[in-house]
Amino acid sequence: MLAMIFCAFFSWTMVILSILSVWLTLKKGANHLKQLHEIPCHNCEFFTNDYRLKCTVNPVEACSEQAIGCREFEPKTCNCNASQKGRRKLG
């Protein structure tokens, strides 16, 4: 009888700890995702939208967490060829 109570207690403890672990992982992931949405590169004048050279000023820090609070950030003002998404010249 005592072994059955111990097994039930242990099982419920494991279930509660598993649920707590999943909850904390999801919360940490949501906070990280929120921080990634603060990266300003896609709205910057110097962002090229090209995987070979993402930023003409800070190519190493572009599109990373290091770009949050970038000193060289300039809001986009024009729709030049480098900032247009997905448009390529055919021919």
C-alpha positions as CSV (number, residue, x, y, z in Angstrom):
1,M,0.0,0.0,0.0
2,L,2.8,2.4,0.9
3,A,4.6,1.6,-2.4
4,M,1.4,2.4,-4.4
5,I,1.1,5.8,-2.7
6,F,4.8,6.5,-3.4
7,C,4.5,5.6,-7.0
8,A,1.4,7.7,-7.5
9,F,3.1,10.7,-5.8
10,F,6.2,10.2,-7.9
11,S,4.1,9.9,-11.1
12,W,2.1,13.1,-10.4
13,T,5.3,14.9,-9.4
14,M,6.9,14.0,-12.8
15,V,3.7,15.1,-14.7
16,I,3.7,18.5,-12.9
17,L,7.4,19.0,-13.4
18,S,7.0,18.2,-17.1
19,I,4.2,20.6,-17.5
20,L,6.2,23.3,-15.7
21,S,9.2,22.6,-17.9
22,V,7.1,23.0,-21.1
23,W,5.5,26.2,-19.8
24,L,8.9,27.8,-18.9
25,T,10.3,26.8,-22.3
26,L,7.4,28.4,-24.1
27,K,7.7,31.5,-22.0
28,K,11.4,31.8,-22.7
29,G,10.8,31.2,-26.4
30,A,8.1,34.0,-26.5
31,N,10.5,36.4,-24.8
32,H,13.2,35.6,-27.3
33,L,10.9,36.0,-30.2
34,K,9.8,39.4,-28.8
35,Q,13.4,40.5,-28.6
36,L,14.0,39.3,-32.2
37,H,11.1,41.5,-33.4
38,E,13.1,44.6,-32.1
39,I,15.8,44.1,-34.8
40,P,15.3,47.2,-37.0
41,C,17.3,46.1,-40.1
42,H,14.4,45.6,-42.5
43,N,13.3,49.2,-42.0
44,C,16.7,50.7,-42.5
45,E,18.0,52.6,-45.5
46,F,21.2,50.6,-45.5
47,F,19.5,47.2,-45.6
48,T,20.0,45.7,-49.0
49,N,17.7,42.6,-48.8
50,D,20.5,40.5,-50.3
51,Y,21.8,37.5,-48.4
52,R,25.4,38.3,-49.6
53,L,25.5,41.8,-48.2
54,K,22.6,42.5,-45.8
55,C,23.8,45.9,-44.7
56,T,26.2,48.3,-46.4
57,V,27.4,49.9,-43.1
58,N,27.4,47.0,-40.5
59,P,27.4,43.7,-42.5
60,V,28.5,41.6,-39.6
61,E,25.8,42.8,-37.2
62,A,23.0,43.0,-39.7
63,C,19.8,41.0,-38.8
64,S,21.2,39.9,-35.5
65,E,20.5,40.8,-31.9
66,Q,23.6,43.0,-32.0
67,A,21.7,45.3,-34.4
68,I,19.2,46.3,-31.7
69,G,20.0,49.9,-31.0
70,C,22.2,50.4,-34.1
71,R,23.8,53.8,-34.2
72,E,23.7,54.0,-38.0
73,F,20.0,53.2,-38.3
74,E,18.3,55.4,-40.9
75,P,14.6,54.9,-41.7
76,K,13.8,54.0,-45.3
77,T,13.0,57.0,-47.4
78,C,12.9,55.6,-51.0
79,N,12.0,52.5,-52.9
80,C,15.3,51.9,-54.6
81,N,16.2,48.6,-56.3
82,A,18.1,47.3,-53.3
83,S,15.1,47.6,-50.9
84,Q,12.5,46.1,-53.1
85,K,11.5,42.6,-52.0
86,G,11.5,39.8,-54.5
87,R,11.6,41.9,-57.6
88,R,14.4,40.9,-60.1
89,K,15.0,42.0,-63.6
90,L,14.1,39.2,-66.0
91,G,15.9,39.0,-69.3
